[in-house]
């Protein structure tokens, strides 16, 4: 593939696409800027014009990962389906992404917490939680969930779903299907949120 094939940012996109494939299959340790340049048929110097070093590439890859994950979660919570269904769809979307792309997800969170994380990465990594908070708030306003801290409820939900994702990707479910574990966990969290109203003090 000739370097002259690339115009108007196509090379950056091609490098990022190939980096996604490598990290998805081998993890971040398997990524090399020089090999990446060879894979897409350009010089190392040409690739360096888009990514100054490996960390910059991982940062961009993490941004791409969060954008894809956020889009999936956004689709899950959008629409007019019952709040419980959208809550379940969001959790399933998260675990599904983790199971399909475990190395990508690990890279996303590692890059997010790196000292050199870009402002774009920090911003895009914080998109999903407000969307979940908004969903829970809407469910509270509709009377399907009791009043309370939507932020706290969202953190509890994320912790539970991320836990299932970690168990699934680390092969710690002992043969229990991750889909069933996800469904059971999300259902349990939702029941807990609904039941929280019964724990409120009475006057």
KOLGUGU-434765 format. One line per field, with one value per atom (N, C-alpha, C): residue number from 1; residue in one letter; chain; atom name; x, y, z. Coordinates in pm, 1 decimal. Example, Ala and Ser with C-alpha at 12.3 -4.5 7.8 and 13.67 -1.06 7.14 Angstrom:
<dodos>
kelum: c(1|1|1|2|2|2)
lumtor: c(A|A|A|S|S|S)
gudo: c(A|A|A|A|A|A)
drendo: c(N|CA|C|N|CA|C)
X: c(1319.0|1230.0|1320.0|1285.0|1367.0|1290.0)
Y: c(-569.0|-450.0|-330.0|-225.0|-106.0|3.0)
Z: c(780.0|780.0|780.0|708.0|714.0|787.0)
</dodos>
This chain:
<dodos>
kelum: c(1|1|1|2|2|2|3|3|3|4|4|4|5|5|5|6|6|6|7|7|7|8|8|8|9|9|9|10|10|10|11|11|11|12|12|12|13|13|13|14|14|14|15|15|15|16|16|16|17|17|17|18|18|18|19|19|19|20|20|20|21|21|21|22|22|22|23|23|23|24|24|24|25|25|25|26|26|26|27|27|27|28|28|28|29|29|29|30|30|30|31|31|31|32|32|32|33|33|33|34|34|34|35|35|35|36|36|36|37|37|37|38|38|38|39|39|39|40|40|40|41|41|41|42|42|42|43|43|43|44|44|44|45|45|45|46|46|46|47|47|47|48|48|48|49|49|49|50|50|50|51|51|51|52|52|52|53|53|53|54|54|54|55|55|55|56|56|56|57|57|57|58|58|58|59|59|59|60|60|60|61|61|61|62|62|62|63|63|63|64|64|64|65|65|65|66|66|66|67|67|67|68|68|68|69|69|69|70|70|70|71|71|71|72|72|72|73|73|73|74|74|74|75|75|75|76|76|76|77|77|77|78|78|78|79|79|79|80|80|80|81|81|81|82|82|82|83|83|83|84|84|84|85|85|85|86|86|86|87|87|87|88|88|88|89|89|89|90|90|90|91|91|91|92|92|92|93|93|93|94|94|94|95|95|95|96|96|96|97|97|97|98|98|98|99|99|99|100|100|100|101|101|101|102|102|102|103|103|103|104|104|104|105|105|105|106|106|106|107|107|107|108|108|108|109|109|109|110|110|110|111|111|111|112|112|112|113|113|113|114|114|114|115|115|115|116|116|116|117|117|117|118|118|118|119|119|119|120|120|120|121|121|121|122|122|122|123|123|123|124|124|124|125|125|125|126|126|126|127|127|127|128|128|128|129|129|129|130|130|130|131|131|131|132|132|132|133|133|133|134|134|134|135|135|135|136|136|136|137|137|137|138|138|138|139|139|139|140|140|140|141|141|141|142|142|142|143|143|143|144|144|144|145|145|145|146|146|146|147|147|147|148|148|148|149|149|149|150|150|150|151|151|151|152|152|152|153|153|153|154|154|154|155|155|155|156|156|156|157|157|157|158|158|158|159|159|159|160|160|160|161|161|161|162|162|162|163|163|163|164|164|164|165|165|165|166|166|166|167|167|167|168|168|168|169|169|169|170|170|170|171|171|171|172|172|172|173|173|173|174|174|174|175|175|175|176|176|176|177|177|177|178|178|178|179|179|179|180|180|180|181|181|181|182|182|182|183|183|183|184|184|184|185|185|185|186|186|186|187|187|187|188|188|188|189|189|189|190|190|190|191|191|191|192|192|192|193|193|193|194|194|194|195|195|195|196|196|196|197|197|197|198|198|198|199|199|199|200|200|200|201|201|201|202|202|202|203|203|203)
lumtor: c(X|X|X|X|X|X|X|X|X|X|X|X|X|X|X|X|X|X|X|X|X|X|X|X|X|X|X|X|X|X|X|X|X|X|X|X|X|X|X|X|X|X|X|X|X|X|X|X|X|X|X|X|X|X|X|X|X|X|X|X|X|X|X|X|X|X|X|X|X|X|X|X|X|X|X|X|X|X|X|X|X|X|X|X|X|X|X|X|X|X|X|X|X|X|X|X|X|X|X|X|X|X|X|X|X|X|X|X|X|X|X|X|X|X|X|X|X|X|X|X|X|X|X|X|X|X|X|X|X|X|X|X|X|X|X|X|X|X|X|X|X|X|X|X|X|X|X|X|X|X|X|X|X|X|X|X|X|X|X|X|X|X|X|X|X|X|X|X|X|X|X|X|X|X|X|X|X|X|X|X|X|X|X|X|X|X|X|X|X|X|X|X|X|X|X|X|X|X|X|X|X|X|X|X|X|X|X|X|X|X|X|X|X|X|X|X|X|X|X|X|X|X|X|X|X|X|X|X|X|X|X|X|X|X|X|X|X|X|X|X|X|X|X|X|X|X|X|X|X|X|X|X|X|X|X|X|X|X|X|X|X|X|X|X|X|X|X|X|X|X|X|X|X|X|X|X|X|X|X|X|X|X|X|X|X|X|X|X|X|X|X|X|X|X|X|X|X|X|X|X|X|X|X|X|X|X|X|X|X|X|X|X|X|X|X|X|X|X|X|X|X|X|X|X|X|X|X|X|X|X|X|X|X|X|X|X|X|X|X|X|X|X|X|X|X|X|X|X|X|X|X|X|X|X|X|X|X|X|X|X|X|X|X|X|X|X|X|X|X|X|X|X|X|X|X|X|X|X|X|X|X|X|X|X|X|X|X|X|X|X|X|X|X|X|X|X|X|X|X|X|X|X|X|X|X|X|X|X|X|X|X|X|X|X|X|X|X|X|X|X|X|X|X|X|X|X|X|X|X|X|X|X|X|X|X|X|X|X|X|X|X|X|X|X|X|X|X|X|X|X|X|X|X|X|X|X|X|X|X|X|X|X|X|X|X|X|X|X|X|X|X|X|X|X|X|X|X|X|X|X|X|X|X|X|X|X|X|X|X|X|X|X|X|X|X|X|X|X|X|X|X|X|X|X|X|X|X|X|X|X|X|X|X|X|X|X|X|X|X|X|X|X|X|X|X|X|X|X|X|X|X|X|X|X|X|X|X|X|X|X|X|X|X|X|X|X|X|X|X|X|X|X|X|X|X|X|X|X|X|X|X|X|X|X|X|X|X|X|X|X|X|X|X|X|X|X|X|X|X|X|X|X|X|X|X|X|X|X|X|X|X|X|X|X|X|X|X|X|X|X|X|X|X|X|X|X|X|X|X)
gudo: c(A|A|A|A|A|A|A|A|A|A|A|A|A|A|A|A|A|A|A|A|A|A|A|A|A|A|A|A|A|A|A|A|A|A|A|A|A|A|A|A|A|A|A|A|A|A|A|A|A|A|A|A|A|A|A|A|A|A|A|A|A|A|A|A|A|A|A|A|A|A|A|A|A|A|A|A|A|A|A|A|A|A|A|A|A|A|A|A|A|A|A|A|A|A|A|A|A|A|A|A|A|A|A|A|A|A|A|A|A|A|A|A|A|A|A|A|A|A|A|A|A|A|A|A|A|A|A|A|A|A|A|A|A|A|A|A|A|A|A|A|A|A|A|A|A|A|A|A|A|A|A|A|A|A|A|A|A|A|A|A|A|A|A|A|A|A|A|A|A|A|A|A|A|A|A|A|A|A|A|A|A|A|A|A|A|A|A|A|A|A|A|A|A|A|A|A|A|A|A|A|A|A|A|A|A|A|A|A|A|A|A|A|A|A|A|A|A|A|A|A|A|A|A|A|A|A|A|A|A|A|A|A|A|A|A|A|A|A|A|A|A|A|A|A|A|A|A|A|A|A|A|A|A|A|A|A|A|A|A|A|A|A|A|A|A|A|A|A|A|A|A|A|A|A|A|A|A|A|A|A|A|A|A|A|A|A|A|A|A|A|A|A|A|A|A|A|A|A|A|A|A|A|A|A|A|A|A|A|A|A|A|A|A|A|A|A|A|A|A|A|A|A|A|A|A|A|A|A|A|A|A|A|A|A|A|A|A|A|A|A|A|A|A|A|A|A|A|A|A|A|A|A|A|A|A|A|A|A|A|A|A|A|A|A|A|A|A|A|A|A|A|A|A|A|A|A|A|A|A|A|A|A|A|A|A|A|A|A|A|A|A|A|A|A|A|A|A|A|A|A|A|A|A|A|A|A|A|A|A|A|A|A|A|A|A|A|A|A|A|A|A|A|A|A|A|A|A|A|A|A|A|A|A|A|A|A|A|A|A|A|A|A|A|A|A|A|A|A|A|A|A|A|A|A|A|A|A|A|A|A|A|A|A|A|A|A|A|A|A|A|A|A|A|A|A|A|A|A|A|A|A|A|A|A|A|A|A|A|A|A|A|A|A|A|A|A|A|A|A|A|A|A|A|A|A|A|A|A|A|A|A|A|A|A|A|A|A|A|A|A|A|A|A|A|A|A|A|A|A|A|A|A|A|A|A|A|A|A|A|A|A|A|A|A|A|A|A|A|A|A|A|A|A|A|A|A|A|A|A|A|A|A|A|A|A|A|A|A|A|A|A|A|A|A|A|A|A|A|A|A|A|A|A|A|A|A|A|A|A|A|A|A|A|A|A|A|A|A|A|A|A|A|A|A|A|A|A|A|A)
drendo: c(N|CA|C|N|CA|C|N|CA|C|N|CA|C|N|CA|C|N|CA|C|N|CA|C|N|CA|C|N|CA|C|N|CA|C|N|CA|C|N|CA|C|N|CA|C|N|CA|C|N|CA|C|N|CA|C|N|CA|C|N|CA|C|N|CA|C|N|CA|C|N|CA|C|N|CA|C|N|CA|C|N|CA|C|N|CA|C|N|CA|C|N|CA|C|N|CA|C|N|CA|C|N|CA|C|N|CA|C|N|CA|C|N|CA|C|N|CA|C|N|CA|C|N|CA|C|N|CA|C|N|CA|C|N|CA|C|N|CA|C|N|CA|C|N|CA|C|N|CA|C|N|CA|C|N|CA|C|N|CA|C|N|CA|C|N|CA|C|N|CA|C|N|CA|C|N|CA|C|N|CA|C|N|CA|C|N|CA|C|N|CA|C|N|CA|C|N|CA|C|N|CA|C|N|CA|C|N|CA|C|N|CA|C|N|CA|C|N|CA|C|N|CA|C|N|CA|C|N|CA|C|N|CA|C|N|CA|C|N|CA|C|N|CA|C|N|CA|C|N|CA|C|N|CA|C|N|CA|C|N|CA|C|N|CA|C|N|CA|C|N|CA|C|N|CA|C|N|CA|C|N|CA|C|N|CA|C|N|CA|C|N|CA|C|N|CA|C|N|CA|C|N|CA|C|N|CA|C|N|CA|C|N|CA|C|N|CA|C|N|CA|C|N|CA|C|N|CA|C|N|CA|C|N|CA|C|N|CA|C|N|CA|C|N|CA|C|N|CA|C|N|CA|C|N|CA|C|N|CA|C|N|CA|C|N|CA|C|N|CA|C|N|CA|C|N|CA|C|N|CA|C|N|CA|C|N|CA|C|N|CA|C|N|CA|C|N|CA|C|N|CA|C|N|CA|C|N|CA|C|N|CA|C|N|CA|C|N|CA|C|N|CA|C|N|CA|C|N|CA|C|N|CA|C|N|CA|C|N|CA|C|N|CA|C|N|CA|C|N|CA|C|N|CA|C|N|CA|C|N|CA|C|N|CA|C|N|CA|C|N|CA|C|N|CA|C|N|CA|C|N|CA|C|N|CA|C|N|CA|C|N|CA|C|N|CA|C|N|CA|C|N|CA|C|N|CA|C|N|CA|C|N|CA|C|N|CA|C|N|CA|C|N|CA|C|N|CA|C|N|CA|C|N|CA|C|N|CA|C|N|CA|C|N|CA|C|N|CA|C|N|CA|C|N|CA|C|N|CA|C|N|CA|C|N|CA|C|N|CA|C|N|CA|C|N|CA|C|N|CA|C|N|CA|C|N|CA|C|N|CA|C|N|CA|C|N|CA|C|N|CA|C|N|CA|C|N|CA|C|N|CA|C|N|CA|C|N|CA|C|N|CA|C|N|CA|C|N|CA|C|N|CA|C|N|CA|C|N|CA|C|N|CA|C|N|CA|C|N|CA|C|N|CA|C|N|CA|C|N|CA|C|N|CA|C|N|CA|C|N|CA|C|N|CA|C|N|CA|C|N|CA|C|N|CA|C|N|CA|C|N|CA|C|N|CA|C|N|CA|C|N|CA|C|N|CA|C|N|CA|C)
X: c(85.5|0.0|89.2|74.5|158.7|119.9|221.9|194.5|109.6|124.3|48.8|-100.1|-135.9|-277.3|-352.5|-282.9|-347.5|-351.8|-468.3|-487.3|-587.2|-573.1|-673.5|-709.8|-607.4|-632.9|-660.7|-660.2|-687.2|-580.3|-456.3|-350.3|-374.7|-414.9|-442.3|-551.9|-657.3|-767.2|-720.6|-635.1|-585.6|-497.2|-412.2|-327.2|-410.6|-512.1|-597.1|-676.5|-724.8|-799.3|-710.7|-587.5|-495.2|-455.3|-437.2|-403.8|-515.7|-640.7|-755.4|-748.1|-719.7|-712.5|-603.1|-486.8|-373.9|-404.1|-449.4|-476.8|-592.0|-692.2|-806.0|-761.0|-661.8|-615.8|-503.0|-413.8|-291.0|-272.5|-355.0|-335.6|-241.3|-236.2|-155.6|-6.7|38.3|180.1|223.5|128.2|162.0|169.9|147.3|141.9|279.2|321.5|447.5|421.8|465.5|444.7|514.4|634.2|707.7|637.3|592.3|521.2|389.2|325.4|198.9|218.3|324.5|353.6|378.4|452.2|476.7|346.6|260.1|133.6|47.6|50.2|-31.9|47.7|177.3|256.5|312.6|346.3|406.4|532.3|607.5|728.9|694.6|788.6|768.3|754.3|827.9|818.7|680.4|617.8|483.1|383.6|397.4|305.2|331.3|458.8|494.6|435.4|399.7|337.1|196.3|137.2|2.8|5.6|101.4|112.5|258.7|289.5|429.5|496.3|414.8|468.3|354.3|389.3|290.1|179.2|214.1|111.3|8.7|54.1|-39.1|-133.9|-82.0|-165.8|-267.0|-222.0|-313.1|-420.4|-383.4|-480.3|-589.1|-545.4|-642.0|-727.9|-667.4|-742.0|-846.2|-810.0|-904.1|-1020.4|-991.8|-1099.0|-1195.5|-1141.0|-1224.4|-1308.0|-1246.1|-1318.6|-1433.7|-1408.6|-1515.9|-1625.9|-1588.5|-1690.5|-1781.1|-1721.9|-1802.3|-1889.3|-1830.9|-1906.5|-2018.5|-1988.4|-2090.6|-2205.3|-2171.9|-2276.8|-2368.3|-2308.5|-2387.5|-2476.0|-2420.0|-2497.7|-2605.6|-2573.2|-2671.2|-2790.4|-2762.3|-2872.2|-2958.3|-2893.6|-2965.8|-3063.4|-3022.9|-3107.9|-3205.0|-3189.0|-3277.4|-3410.9|-3506.9|-3635.2|-3740.2|-3849.5|-3966.4|-3993.6|-3899.0|-3918.9|-3928.5|-3987.5|-3992.9|-3853.2|-3846.6|-3716.6|-3638.5|-3706.2|-3637.8|-3573.5|-3641.8|-3587.7|-3464.5|-3470.4|-3355.7|-3237.7|-3266.1|-3162.3|-3093.8|-3174.6|-3121.0|-3040.2|-3088.1|-3018.0|-2883.7|-2877.6|-2751.6|-2649.4|-2691.9|-2600.3|-2551.9|-2643.4|-2606.6|-2510.3|-2530.5|-2442.3|-2300.7|-2290.3|-2157.7|-2085.1|-2152.7|-2087.5|-2058.3|-2146.6|-2124.2|-1998.7|-1982.2|-1861.8|-1737.3|-1744.5|-1629.9|-1593.5|-1693.3|-1667.8|-1611.3|-1660.3|-1610.2|-1470.9|-1442.8|-1317.4|-1250.0|-1215.5|-1158.9|-1028.6|-939.9|-811.8|-831.1|-926.4|-956.6|-1008.8|-1101.0|-1157.9|-1050.3|-960.4|-851.3|-763.2|-736.1|-654.6|-723.4|-854.5|-931.0|-914.2|-931.9|-924.1|-779.9|-685.8|-545.9|-504.8|-541.2|-505.9|-575.6|-700.1|-775.8|-704.6|-642.7|-578.4|-430.2|-380.0|-239.4|-219.5|-103.1|-74.4|-83.2|-58.7|-61.0|-195.1|-300.1|-431.2|-475.2|-523.1|-565.0|-697.3|-723.5|-851.1|-967.1|-946.9|-1052.0|-1085.6|-982.2|-1005.3|-1077.5|-1033.8|-1098.3|-1245.6|-1273.2|-1411.0|-1498.8|-1451.2|-1534.2|-1552.4|-1458.3|-1468.7|-1574.7|-1622.1|-1720.8|-1861.0|-1882.8|-2011.7|-2117.2|-2079.7|-2177.6|-2247.4|-2174.9|-2234.9|-2347.7|-2330.3|-2443.2|-2565.9|-2544.4|-2657.7|-2733.9|-2659.9|-2724.4|-2795.6|-2732.0|-2795.3|-2925.8|-2922.2|-3043.0|-3154.3|-3119.4|-3218.9|-3282.8|-3200.6|-3251.7|-3337.1|-3292.4|-3369.3|-3506.5|-3507.6|-3634.8|-3726.8|-3669.4|-3749.7|-3805.0|-3727.0|-3774.9|-3888.0|-3869.3|-3972.0|-4103.2|-4090.7|-4210.0|-4272.2|-4208.6|-4262.5|-4226.4|-4138.5|-4099.6|-3985.8|-3912.0|-3810.6|-3837.1|-3806.4|-3830.6|-3730.0|-3763.3|-3668.9|-3539.2|-3434.4|-3304.7|-3194.5|-3072.6|-2957.6|-2942.9|-2973.5|-2957.5|-2810.0|-2722.8|-2579.3|-2532.8|-2577.9|-2540.4|-2593.7|-2718.0|-2776.4|-2699.5|-2656.3|-2581.5|-2445.7|-2381.5|-2251.6|-2267.8|-2372.2|-2398.9|-2421.9|-2501.0|-2529.5|-2402.6|-2320.8|-2196.3|-2104.0|-2093.0|-2005.4|-2048.6|-2178.2|-2229.3|-2204.1|-2233.3|-2218.5|-2071.1|-1989.2|-1845.6|-1788.3|-1842.3|-1797.6|-1827.4|-1948.0|-1981.9|-1889.9|-1865.3|-1777.6|-1638.1|-1587.3|-1455.1|-1452.7|-1554.4|-1562.2|-1568.4|-1645.9|-1661.1|-1531.2|-1465.3|-1343.8|-1224.6|-1227.1|-1119.0|-1150.1|-1261.0|-1300.3|-1318.3|-1391.0|-1412.5|-1557.5|-1637.0|-1776.8|-1798.5|-1689.2|-1696.9|-1798.3|-1798.4|-1886.2|-2026.1|-2059.9|-2192.2|-2197.0|-2295.9|-2299.7|-2299.6|-2214.3|-2206.0|-2337.2|-2410.3|-2539.7|-2636.0|-2637.2|-2724.9|-2678.0|-2547.5|-2494.0|-2527.2|-2517.5|-2549.4|-2696.4|-2783.2|-2926.7|-2964.7|-2909.2|-2942.7|-2893.4|-2774.7|-2717.9|-2797.9|-2829.7|-2905.6|-3043.8|-3108.3|-3240.7|-3233.6|-3129.1|-3113.4|-3090.4|-3008.0|-2983.2|-3111.3|-3186.9|-3311.0|-3410.1|-3421.6|-3511.2|-3467.1|-3336.1|-3284.4|-3317.3|-3307.9|-3340.8|-3489.5|-3573.0|-3717.5|-3750.6|-3687.4|-3717.0|-3662.7|-3571.0|-3511.6|-3617.7|-3728.1|-3833.5|-3898.0|-3899.5|-3962.4|-3875.4|-3746.9|-3655.9|-3656.9|-3729.4|-3731.0|-3803.1|-3756.7|-3822.1|-3961.3|-4050.6|-4188.9|-4211.0|-4308.2|-4336.7|-4476.8)
Y: c(-118.5|0.0|123.6|209.5|326.7|433.5|505.2|615.3|721.5|733.5|833.9|801.5|682.8|645.5|732.9|784.7|852.4|1002.9|1060.1|1203.6|1249.8|1375.0|1441.1|1360.5|1314.8|1245.6|1097.8|1043.6|900.7|814.7|863.3|785.6|771.3|878.4|870.2|767.3|771.0|676.1|533.3|514.8|380.9|328.0|413.5|373.2|337.2|416.9|391.8|262.6|238.5|115.5|-7.0|1.0|-111.5|-129.2|-17.8|-26.0|-93.6|-62.1|-126.5|-277.6|-320.0|-463.6|-531.5|-466.3|-525.4|-535.5|-426.3|-426.8|-522.0|-525.4|-614.6|-759.7|-793.8|-932.6|-965.9|-869.4|-899.3|-817.4|-717.5|-628.1|-514.8|-416.6|-297.0|-329.4|-433.2|-468.3|-512.8|-558.3|-604.2|-493.4|-370.1|-257.9|-193.9|-176.4|-110.8|-10.0|113.9|217.5|182.5|127.7|92.5|-19.5|-121.7|-230.9|-183.0|-93.4|-37.8|34.8|113.1|183.8|84.8|-21.1|-123.5|-190.0|-214.6|-282.9|-205.1|-73.6|7.0|58.4|21.6|51.1|191.2|250.1|383.0|381.0|491.1|501.2|534.2|503.5|538.1|688.4|763.3|908.9|959.0|892.7|933.7|910.4|797.7|769.9|862.7|900.7|987.6|1127.0|1165.1|1296.0|1298.7|1181.4|1173.4|1133.9|1048.0|1002.5|1011.6|1104.4|1131.4|1013.4|933.3|816.3|716.9|604.7|499.9|546.8|626.5|671.9|760.8|843.3|928.2|842.4|734.5|642.5|572.7|528.2|463.0|560.3|685.2|787.4|800.0|809.2|821.0|695.0|579.6|453.9|450.2|500.8|505.3|599.0|712.2|803.3|731.8|660.0|584.2|480.3|412.2|311.4|370.4|481.2|544.5|597.4|646.9|694.6|580.2|465.3|349.5|299.2|291.8|245.4|343.3|472.2|573.1|567.9|543.7|534.3|415.7|304.5|185.6|209.3|273.0|302.5|406.1|502.4|603.4|543.3|449.4|379.7|302.4|245.1|162.7|245.2|365.0|443.2|534.0|545.9|632.5|563.1|641.0|584.6|590.2|521.9|527.7|395.8|304.3|176.6|201.4|110.0|125.3|147.6|224.0|257.9|132.5|33.1|-90.1|-157.5|-153.5|-214.6|-139.6|-6.9|72.8|57.6|47.7|24.3|-108.8|-209.7|-342.5|-339.4|-269.1|-261.9|-192.4|-89.9|-19.5|-111.0|-183.9|-276.4|-385.1|-437.9|-541.3|-487.7|-363.1|-302.8|-289.7|-253.3|-237.9|-371.9|-472.4|-602.8|-663.0|-645.0|-697.5|-636.6|-505.5|-439.0|-496.8|-513.9|-566.9|-707.3|-790.7|-928.6|-932.7|-846.2|-842.4|-781.3|-683.2|-608.8|-591.7|-700.9|-687.4|-608.9|-634.0|-562.8|-415.7|-385.8|-246.2|-175.0|-238.3|-174.6|-149.4|-246.2|-225.0|-108.8|-101.8|7.1|141.0|144.4|268.1|323.4|238.0|285.4|316.1|238.7|266.9|401.6|426.5|552.9|670.0|648.8|755.0|803.2|711.9|746.7|779.1|778.1|812.5|961.8|997.2|1138.3|1223.8|1162.3|1236.1|1227.2|1182.1|1169.7|1304.4|1302.1|1425.3|1474.9|1603.2|1660.3|1591.6|1554.6|1484.3|1351.2|1279.4|1148.8|1165.7|1259.2|1281.3|1315.8|1401.5|1443.4|1327.3|1251.1|1144.7|1030.6|1014.2|906.4|935.7|1059.9|1098.5|1116.0|1070.7|1090.4|992.2|868.0|763.5|781.6|821.3|831.9|935.0|1055.2|1149.8|1096.0|1018.0|960.1|862.0|783.6|688.8|763.3|868.3|950.0|1009.6|1056.4|1115.6|1012.5|890.2|783.6|754.8|743.9|715.3|831.6|952.6|1069.9|1071.4|1039.6|1035.6|928.9|814.5|707.5|751.6|827.5|880.4|980.5|1068.4|1168.6|1103.8|987.9|917.1|829.4|823.2|744.1|597.3|558.0|416.9|382.1|483.9|466.4|570.2|536.4|632.2|746.9|859.5|971.3|929.2|999.5|968.9|1020.8|990.8|1036.6|952.0|1012.3|940.9|912.8|1003.7|984.0|859.7|846.4|729.4|601.2|605.0|486.9|448.9|549.0|522.1|459.8|507.0|450.1|304.7|276.0|137.6|49.2|98.8|21.8|-3.0|100.7|84.5|-15.5|-4.9|-97.0|-241.7|-266.2|-402.1|-453.8|-370.9|-414.3|-428.8|-336.2|-348.4|-472.5|-505.2|-626.8|-751.3|-758.3|-871.7|-874.8|-758.4|-751.7|-803.7|-766.0|-811.7|-962.4|-1014.6|-1159.1|-1233.4|-1178.5|-1244.9|-1243.8|-1129.0|-1118.6|-1188.3|-1204.5|-1275.5|-1424.0|-1469.1|-1610.2|-1659.4|-1582.0|-1616.0|-1650.7|-1676.6|-1712.6|-1862.9|-1938.7|-2084.2|-2149.5|-2103.8|-2163.9|-2106.7|-2020.8|-1958.3|-1857.6|-1864.9|-1775.0|-1628.1|-1549.5|-1409.3|-1336.2|-1380.4|-1315.3|-1333.3|-1455.5|-1482.7|-1406.9|-1402.3|-1328.3|-1179.6|-1127.3|-985.8|-958.6|-1042.1|-1023.0|-1031.3|-1128.4|-1145.1|-1027.0|-979.4|-866.7|-739.6|-711.9|-590.0|-595.5|-711.6|-726.0|-704.5|-755.8|-740.8|-594.9|-525.9|-384.3|-303.9|-330.7|-255.5|-281.3|-407.2|-438.4|-364.7|-356.1|-285.1|-137.1|-78.6|63.3|86.5|-3.1|9.1|-6.1|-102.7|-131.9|-26.0|58.3|160.3|252.7|268.6|355.2|301.6|171.4|111.8|128.9|166.6|186.3|329.7|415.1|555.1|570.5|659.7|677.7|732.3|686.0|733.9|834.0|921.6|1023.2|1001.8)
Z: c(0.0|0.0|0.0|-94.1|-107.5|-7.5|42.2|133.3|65.3|-67.0|-140.5|-148.1|-102.4|-96.6|2.8|104.3|214.8|192.9|210.3|198.9|303.9|346.7|429.6|555.7|626.3|751.8|738.9|617.1|600.8|668.2|669.8|730.5|881.1|945.8|1089.1|1115.9|1035.2|1052.4|1028.1|927.5|896.5|1009.5|1063.8|1175.2|1297.7|1322.4|1437.9|1420.3|1300.5|1273.9|1294.1|1243.2|1258.8|1405.8|1476.7|1618.7|1696.3|1661.2|1725.8|1705.0|1583.5|1553.0|1634.5|1644.5|1716.3|1865.4|1924.8|2068.1|2099.6|2014.1|2034.8|2039.7|1957.5|1947.9|2044.3|2069.3|2143.0|2270.1|2291.4|2405.1|2370.3|2457.4|2431.4|2422.4|2492.0|2487.7|2348.5|2268.5|2134.6|2031.9|2074.5|1981.2|1966.0|1843.0|1810.3|1699.7|1719.5|1618.8|1487.6|1497.3|1374.7|1298.6|1373.8|1307.1|1251.2|1322.8|1277.0|1144.0|1135.1|1010.1|897.2|927.8|824.8|783.8|878.4|849.0|749.8|760.4|669.2|550.2|542.8|425.0|416.6|534.5|533.9|619.2|612.9|692.7|837.2|926.6|1067.1|1082.7|1001.7|1007.1|971.7|875.8|835.4|948.3|1017.2|1127.8|1245.6|1265.2|1377.2|1362.5|1242.0|1223.2|1283.7|1301.2|1360.0|1507.1|1544.6|1683.4|1722.9|1813.3|1847.4|1917.3|1988.8|2057.5|2081.7|2141.3|2163.4|2255.9|2357.7|2450.8|2382.2|2289.7|2214.4|2131.3|2076.2|1998.9|2089.8|2206.1|2299.8|2348.3|2366.1|2405.3|2299.3|2172.7|2062.7|2051.3|2074.9|2070.2|2181.9|2299.0|2410.5|2379.6|2317.5|2276.7|2183.2|2086.4|1992.5|2067.1|2162.9|2239.6|2318.3|2386.4|2463.7|2372.4|2255.5|2161.7|2118.0|2088.7|2047.6|2162.9|2281.5|2397.8|2431.0|2427.7|2457.5|2357.5|2231.3|2129.4|2157.8|2197.3|2229.2|2351.1|2452.9|2573.2|2544.2|2458.9|2421.7|2349.9|2261.2|2191.8|2290.6|2392.3|2489.4|2572.9|2612.9|2703.5|2628.9|2497.3|2419.1|2392.4|2349.4|2309.2|2417.8|2392.0|2480.7|2551.8|2549.2|2618.9|2769.1|2844.3|2990.1|3048.3|3155.6|3214.1|3253.4|3306.9|3346.3|3226.6|3111.9|2990.6|2942.1|2947.5|2902.0|2998.1|3125.7|3225.9|3198.8|3170.8|3140.4|3011.5|2910.5|2782.2|2797.0|2881.4|2903.2|2969.1|3071.3|3136.6|3043.1|2964.0|2868.8|2763.9|2721.0|2621.6|2676.2|2803.1|2864.1|2873.2|2926.5|2941.1|2803.7|2709.1|2574.7|2513.1|2529.8|2478.7|2545.9|2677.7|2751.0|2705.3|2681.8|2639.6|2497.7|2411.4|2273.9|2265.8|2350.7|2340.9|2477.7|2545.0|2679.9|2684.0|2589.0|2588.5|2556.3|2470.0|2437.8|2562.0|2635.2|2753.3|2858.0|2878.9|2974.2|2929.9|2800.9|2748.2|2766.4|2747.8|2765.4|2906.6|3007.0|3144.7|3186.0|3136.3|3166.5|3108.5|2983.1|2918.6|2986.0|3027.8|3094.3|3219.8|3293.3|3419.2|3403.6|3280.8|3256.9|3277.8|3326.0|3352.1|3226.9|3110.5|2985.2|2913.2|2980.6|2916.8|2860.0|2736.7|2671.0|2727.7|2704.6|2748.3|2677.5|2551.1|2476.6|2541.6|2585.0|2648.1|2781.5|2861.7|2991.3|2970.9|2872.5|2848.0|2801.8|2703.2|2647.4|2746.2|2838.7|2937.0|3042.7|3048.8|3148.9|3091.3|2970.0|2904.2|2954.3|2974.8|3003.9|3138.2|3241.8|3374.0|3378.8|3323.9|3323.5|3250.4|3145.1|3072.7|3160.7|3239.4|3331.3|3443.7|3494.3|3598.3|3545.8|3419.6|3360.4|3347.6|3310.6|3299.1|3435.4|3537.2|3671.1|3722.2|3695.0|3735.9|3668.7|3539.3|3466.2|3523.3|3561.7|3622.0|3757.7|3831.7|3959.2|3936.0|3837.3|3807.8|3763.4|3698.0|3650.5|3759.4|3873.8|3983.7|3977.9|3884.2|3874.4|3969.3|4012.6|4116.0|4224.3|4348.7|4456.9|4451.4|4514.9|4519.1|4588.6|4556.8|4616.2|4528.0|4563.1|4485.0|4358.7|4245.3|4118.5|4091.1|4135.7|4118.5|4194.0|4316.1|4396.1|4332.6|4287.4|4223.3|4097.9|4021.5|3898.9|3930.3|4035.0|4074.8|4117.6|4193.2|4235.2|4113.1|4018.7|3898.0|3817.6|3803.5|3728.0|3796.2|3929.0|4001.9|3980.4|3984.7|3968.3|3826.9|3728.8|3589.1|3551.8|3597.2|3569.2|3636.9|3752.8|3819.9|3737.6|3681.6|3595.0|3473.9|3416.0|3299.1|3332.7|3449.3|3491.2|3513.1|3579.1|3600.1|3466.8|3373.3|3243.8|3165.0|3159.9|3078.1|3142.6|3275.3|3343.8|3361.4|3299.0|3302.2|3445.3|3525.7|3665.5|3696.4|3592.8|3613.9|3622.7|3615.4|3632.0|3539.1|3414.2|3315.3|3310.7|3405.7|3405.7|3291.2|3204.0|3087.9|3130.3|3067.4|3106.2|3079.3|2977.7|2949.5|3066.9|3123.9|3237.6|3361.5|3381.1|3496.0|3484.7|3364.2|3341.5|3369.2|3313.6|3331.5|3479.3|3550.9|3692.2|3774.9|3743.7|3818.5|3796.1|3670.7|3639.8|3703.1|3695.5|3756.3|3906.9|3970.2|4114.2|4152.2|4074.8|4103.1|4088.4|3981.3|3960.2|4074.1|4116.1|4228.2|4354.8|4372.4|4488.4|4483.7|4365.5|4350.9|4376.1|4325.2|4346.7|4495.1|4559.2|4699.9|4793.7|4743.9|4831.5|4888.3|4815.6|4864.7|4991.0|5007.3|5125.6|5249.4|5225.7|5339.0|5390.8|5318.7|5358.7|5492.2|5578.0|5709.0|5693.9|5775.9|5771.6|5883.9|5864.3|5964.8|6021.4)
</dodos>
